[in-house]
Amino acid sequence: MPPESEAERNALRSAARKCNAELHEAIAANPKTPFDHLSGPIIKKHHTPIAPRFSLPLFLWTIGVLNGQFEER
């Protein structure tokens, strides 16, 4: 379900930014560890508080937008 208000968009982006920063730190600290092993627990930790309102695919898409992988509509 997409964010309907500016406050909801900000909450989603804030969680995505925090998750993205932690992912980048974990990758830098453990460059030889497979990404799947690092990312799962971190993504789950940051998605759980916003899960009742935002789906996991939307959360991951928002992280992709932050990283320049996708364009925001």
C-alpha positions in Angstrom: 0.0 0.0 0.0 1.7 3.3 -1.1 2.1 6.1 1.4 -0.9 8.5 1.3 0.4 11.4 3.3 3.7 13.3 3.5 4.2 12.0 7.1 3.8 8.4 5.9 6.3 9.0 3.0 8.8 10.5 5.5 8.4 7.6 7.8 9.0 5.1 5.0 12.0 7.1 3.7 13.5 7.5 7.2 13.3 3.7 7.9 14.8 3.0 4.4 17.7 5.5 5.0 18.6 4.0 8.3 18.4 0.5 6.9 20.5 1.5 3.9 23.2 3.1 6.1 23.4 0.0 8.2 23.6 -2.2 5.1 26.5 -0.2 3.8 28.3 -0.3 7.1 27.9 -4.1 7.4 29.2 -4.6 3.8 32.2 -2.4 4.5 33.0 -4.2 7.8 32.5 -7.7 6.2 33.4 -7.5 2.5 33.8 -11.2 2.1 30.5 -12.2 3.7 27.8 -12.9 1.1 25.3 -10.1 0.9 22.3 -12.4 1.5 23.7 -13.4 4.9 24.3 -9.7 5.9 21.2 -8.1 4.5 18.3 -10.4 5.7 18.5 -9.6 9.4 19.2 -5.9 8.9 16.3 -5.5 6.5 13.9 -7.4 8.8 15.0 -5.3 11.8 14.2 -2.0 10.0 11.1 -3.3 8.2 9.3 -4.8 11.3 8.3 -1.4 12.9 6.7 -0.2 9.7 5.4 -3.6 8.5 1.8 -3.0 9.5 1.6 -0.1 7.0 4.2 -0.8 4.3 4.9 -4.0 2.4 8.4 -5.4 2.2 8.6 -4.9 -1.6 7.7 -1.2 -1.2 10.4 -0.9 1.5 13.0 -2.6 -0.7 12.0 -0.4 -3.7 12.4 2.7 -1.5 15.9 1.5 -0.6 16.6 1.0 -4.3 15.5 4.6 -5.1 17.9 5.9 -2.4 20.7 3.9 -4.1 19.8 5.1 -7.6 18.7 1.7 -8.8 15.1 2.8 -9.5 13.4 6.1 -10.3 10.8 7.5 -8.0 7.5 8.1 -9.8 
